[in-house]
């Protein structure tokens, strides 16, 4: 029969592995999100540039002001420290 302490250590190790897996997945998703936001921003800028180019010479400045896209907010990952897990940002671990 395994000791209670041994069982708790096994459960903690399994939980740590799950947290690391989810953190890796979250990092991957945040990277994909940043790439998608960059594509969105480029396309919005392209639309504004095209509207300016197609506008009459006197209307170009007005078109730019009217068609200016809203800035896309940058996604921010919030990392929560996990007990027993090495800290990646401090260099300690």
C-alpha positions as CSV (number, residue, x, y, z in Angstrom):
1,X,0.0,0.0,0.0
2,X,1.3,3.4,-1.0
3,X,1.7,6.1,1.6
4,X,-0.6,9.0,1.8
5,X,2.4,11.3,1.2
6,X,3.4,9.3,-1.9
7,X,-0.2,9.5,-3.3
8,X,-0.3,13.2,-2.8
9,X,3.1,13.6,-4.5
10,X,1.8,11.6,-7.5
11,X,-1.3,13.8,-7.7
12,X,0.8,16.9,-7.5
13,X,3.1,15.7,-10.2
14,X,0.2,14.9,-12.5
15,X,-1.3,18.3,-11.8
16,X,2.1,20.0,-12.6
17,X,2.2,18.1,-15.9
18,X,-1.3,19.2,-16.8
19,X,-0.5,22.8,-16.0
20,X,2.6,22.7,-18.2
21,X,0.6,21.2,-21.0
22,X,-2.0,23.9,-20.7
23,X,0.6,26.6,-20.5
24,X,2.2,25.4,-23.7
25,X,-1.2,25.3,-25.4
26,X,-1.9,28.9,-24.2
27,X,1.4,30.1,-25.5
28,X,0.7,28.5,-28.9
29,X,-2.7,30.1,-29.0
30,X,-1.4,33.5,-28.0
31,X,1.2,33.3,-30.8
32,X,-1.6,32.4,-33.3
33,X,-3.7,35.3,-32.0
34,X,-0.8,37.8,-32.4
35,X,-0.3,36.6,-36.0
36,X,-4.1,36.9,-36.8
37,X,-4.2,40.4,-35.3
38,X,-1.3,41.4,-37.5
39,X,-3.1,40.1,-40.6
40,X,-6.3,42.0,-39.5
41,X,-4.3,45.2,-39.0
42,X,-2.6,44.9,-42.4
43,X,-5.9,44.3,-44.2
44,X,-7.6,47.3,-42.5
45,X,-4.7,49.5,-43.5
46,X,-4.9,48.2,-47.1
47,X,-8.6,49.0,-47.2
48,X,-7.9,52.6,-46.0
49,X,-5.0,53.0,-48.5
50,X,-7.2,51.8,-51.3
51,X,-10.0,54.1,-50.3
52,X,-7.5,57.0,-50.3
53,X,-6.1,56.0,-53.7
54,X,-9.6,55.8,-55.3
55,X,-10.8,59.0,-53.8
56,X,-10.8,62.2,-55.8
57,X,-7.6,64.3,-55.1
58,X,-9.5,66.8,-52.9
59,X,-11.3,64.1,-51.0
60,X,-8.2,61.9,-50.1
61,X,-7.6,63.6,-46.8
62,X,-11.3,63.3,-45.8
63,X,-11.4,59.7,-46.8
64,X,-8.4,58.9,-44.7
65,X,-10.0,60.4,-41.6
66,X,-13.4,58.8,-42.2
67,X,-12.0,55.3,-43.0
68,X,-9.2,55.1,-40.4
69,X,-9.5,51.7,-38.6
70,X,-9.7,51.4,-34.9
71,X,-6.4,50.2,-33.5
72,X,-6.4,46.5,-32.7
73,X,-5.6,46.0,-29.0
74,X,-2.7,43.8,-28.3
75,X,-3.5,40.5,-26.5
76,X,-1.8,40.1,-23.2
77,X,-1.1,36.8,-21.6
78,X,-1.5,36.7,-17.9
79,X,0.8,34.1,-16.3
80,X,0.0,33.0,-12.8
81,X,2.7,31.5,-10.7
82,X,2.2,27.9,-9.8
83,X,3.5,26.5,-6.6
84,X,6.5,24.2,-7.2
85,X,6.9,25.3,-10.8
86,X,10.1,27.1,-11.9
87,X,9.7,30.7,-12.7
88,X,10.6,31.3,-16.3
89,X,11.0,35.1,-16.2
90,X,13.4,35.4,-13.3
91,X,16.0,33.0,-14.5
92,X,15.6,31.1,-11.2
93,X,14.3,27.6,-11.1
